[in-house]
Amino acid sequence: MKDGIRALTWQLIVEAPFLQRIHDSVHYDPGIDVEEAARAVFAALAARLPAAELEDAKAATPRPLHGLWPS
């Protein structure tokens, strides 16, 4: 229960504002899925970064955003 509350709190504090900033920057275009846009950016980074730097980048990303990185 405690972990679930902690995860929800982090999602509200970190993930939601992160995705909201993306949404705001594309001028509220309803045709743009902001989560998909974030995943595309992380995928592009993953494709270009050397393995060690990629792991550092993932580690520096807040935990609620880890799910946006490609597997």
C-alpha atoms as an extended CHARMM CRD file, in Angstrom:
* protein
*
        71  EXT
         1         1  MET       CA              0.0000000000        0.0000000000        0.0000000000  PROA      1               0.0000000000
         2         2  LYS       CA              2.7460000000        2.4190000000        0.9880000000  PROA      2               0.0000000000
         3         3  ASP       CA              4.6480000000        1.7670000000       -2.2670000000  PROA      3               0.0000000000
         4         4  GLY       CA              1.4690000000        2.3160000000       -4.2750000000  PROA      4               0.0000000000
         5         5  ILE       CA              0.8600000000        5.6600000000       -2.6240000000  PROA      5               0.0000000000
         6         6  ARG       CA              4.4940000000        6.6330000000       -3.1410000000  PROA      6               0.0000000000
         7         7  ALA       CA              4.2990000000        5.6670000000       -6.8340000000  PROA      7               0.0000000000
         8         8  LEU       CA              1.0840000000        7.6350000000       -7.3220000000  PROA      8               0.0000000000
         9         9  THR       CA              2.5730000000       10.6580000000       -5.5540000000  PROA      9               0.0000000000
        10        10  TRP       CA              5.6560000000       10.5700000000       -7.7920000000  PROA      10              0.0000000000
        11        11  GLN       CA              3.4700000000       10.1620000000      -10.8390000000  PROA      11              0.0000000000
        12        12  LEU       CA              1.5080000000       13.2610000000       -9.8950000000  PROA      12              0.0000000000
        13        13  ILE       CA              4.6090000000       15.2860000000       -8.9850000000  PROA      13              0.0000000000
        14        14  VAL       CA              6.9740000000       14.2140000000      -11.7760000000  PROA      14              0.0000000000
        15        15  GLU       CA              5.3150000000       12.4240000000      -14.6730000000  PROA      15              0.0000000000
        16        16  ALA       CA              2.1930000000       14.5430000000      -15.0340000000  PROA      16              0.0000000000
        17        17  PRO       CA              4.0440000000       17.9060000000      -15.0320000000  PROA      17              0.0000000000
        18        18  PHE       CA              6.6540000000       16.5140000000      -17.4580000000  PROA      18              0.0000000000
        19        19  LEU       CA              3.9810000000       15.4370000000      -19.9250000000  PROA      19              0.0000000000
        20        20  GLN       CA              2.0550000000       18.6960000000      -19.3400000000  PROA      20              0.0000000000
        21        21  ARG       CA              5.1580000000       20.7130000000      -20.3370000000  PROA      21              0.0000000000
        22        22  ILE       CA              5.3450000000       18.7310000000      -23.5690000000  PROA      22              0.0000000000
        23        23  HSD       CA              1.6350000000       19.3200000000      -24.1380000000  PROA      23              0.0000000000
        24        24  ASP       CA              2.0630000000       23.0620000000      -23.5480000000  PROA      24              0.0000000000
        25        25  SER       CA              5.0040000000       23.2670000000      -25.9210000000  PROA      25              0.0000000000
        26        26  VAL       CA              3.0050000000       21.7890000000      -28.8150000000  PROA      26              0.0000000000
        27        27  HSD       CA              0.3370000000       24.4310000000      -28.2900000000  PROA      27              0.0000000000
        28        28  TYR       CA             -2.3450000000       22.0600000000      -27.0520000000  PROA      28              0.0000000000
        29        29  ASP       CA             -2.5930000000       20.3220000000      -30.4210000000  PROA      29              0.0000000000
        30        30  PRO       CA             -5.1190000000       17.5270000000      -29.7860000000  PROA      30              0.0000000000
        31        31  GLY       CA             -3.5500000000       15.5140000000      -32.6110000000  PROA      31              0.0000000000
        32        32  ILE       CA             -0.3190000000       15.0540000000      -30.6740000000  PROA      32              0.0000000000
        33        33  ASP       CA             -0.1200000000       12.3110000000      -28.0790000000  PROA      33              0.0000000000
        34        34  VAL       CA              2.3150000000       13.8110000000      -25.5720000000  PROA      34              0.0000000000
        35        35  GLU       CA              3.2590000000       10.4610000000      -24.0510000000  PROA      35              0.0000000000
        36        36  GLU       CA              4.0390000000        9.1340000000      -27.5280000000  PROA      36              0.0000000000
        37        37  ALA       CA              6.1140000000       12.2660000000      -28.2150000000  PROA      37              0.0000000000
        38        38  ALA       CA              8.1020000000       11.7500000000      -25.0080000000  PROA      38              0.0000000000
        39        39  ARG       CA              8.6690000000        8.0830000000      -25.8740000000  PROA      39              0.0000000000
        40        40  ALA       CA              9.9030000000        9.1190000000      -29.3340000000  PROA      40              0.0000000000
        41        41  VAL       CA             12.4400000000       11.5260000000      -27.8210000000  PROA      41              0.0000000000
        42        42  PHE       CA             13.7030000000        8.8990000000      -25.3910000000  PROA      42              0.0000000000
        43        43  ALA       CA             13.8890000000        6.3490000000      -28.2360000000  PROA      43              0.0000000000
        44        44  ALA       CA             15.9250000000        8.7790000000      -30.3430000000  PROA      44              0.0000000000
        45        45  LEU       CA             18.3070000000        9.3360000000      -27.4390000000  PROA      45              0.0000000000
        46        46  ALA       CA             18.5830000000        5.5890000000      -26.8320000000  PROA      46              0.0000000000
        47        47  ALA       CA             19.4280000000        5.0050000000      -30.4900000000  PROA      47              0.0000000000
        48        48  ARG       CA             22.2300000000        7.5810000000      -30.4480000000  PROA      48              0.0000000000
        49        49  LEU       CA             23.8490000000        7.3090000000      -27.0240000000  PROA      49              0.0000000000
        50        50  PRO       CA             26.6350000000        4.8360000000      -26.2770000000  PROA      50              0.0000000000
        51        51  ALA       CA             25.4780000000        2.1220000000      -23.8480000000  PROA      51              0.0000000000
        52        52  ALA       CA             27.2240000000        3.6000000000      -20.7870000000  PROA      52              0.0000000000
        53        53  GLU       CA             25.8280000000        7.0830000000      -21.4230000000  PROA      53              0.0000000000
        54        54  LEU       CA             22.3830000000        5.6360000000      -22.0390000000  PROA      54              0.0000000000
        55        55  GLU       CA             22.4310000000        3.9240000000      -18.6490000000  PROA      55              0.0000000000
        56        56  ASP       CA             23.5550000000        7.1970000000      -17.0270000000  PROA      56              0.0000000000
        57        57  ALA       CA             20.7230000000        9.0670000000      -18.7750000000  PROA      57              0.0000000000
        58        58  LYS       CA             18.1620000000        6.5100000000      -17.6230000000  PROA      58              0.0000000000
        59        59  ALA       CA             19.5180000000        6.6410000000      -14.0740000000  PROA      59              0.0000000000
        60        60  ALA       CA             19.2370000000       10.4550000000      -14.0880000000  PROA      60              0.0000000000
        61        61  THR       CA             15.6020000000       10.2840000000      -15.2050000000  PROA      61              0.0000000000
        62        62  PRO       CA             13.0740000000       10.3550000000      -12.3560000000  PROA      62              0.0000000000
        63        63  ARG       CA             11.7050000000        6.8590000000      -11.6830000000  PROA      63              0.0000000000
        64        64  PRO       CA              8.1420000000        7.6740000000      -12.8170000000  PROA      64              0.0000000000
        65        65  LEU       CA              9.5250000000        8.4520000000      -16.2680000000  PROA      65              0.0000000000
        66        66  HSD       CA             11.5210000000        5.2040000000      -16.6260000000  PROA      66              0.0000000000
        67        67  GLY       CA              8.5870000000        3.5670000000      -18.3920000000  PROA      67              0.0000000000
        68        68  LEU       CA              8.9420000000        6.0520000000      -21.2300000000  PROA      68              0.0000000000
        69        69  TRP       CA             12.3800000000        4.6970000000      -22.2000000000  PROA      69              0.0000000000
        70        70  PRO       CA             12.4030000000        1.8920000000      -24.7950000000  PROA      70              0.0000000000
        71        71  SER       CA             12.9260000000       -1.6110000000      -23.4290000000  PROA      71              0.0000000000
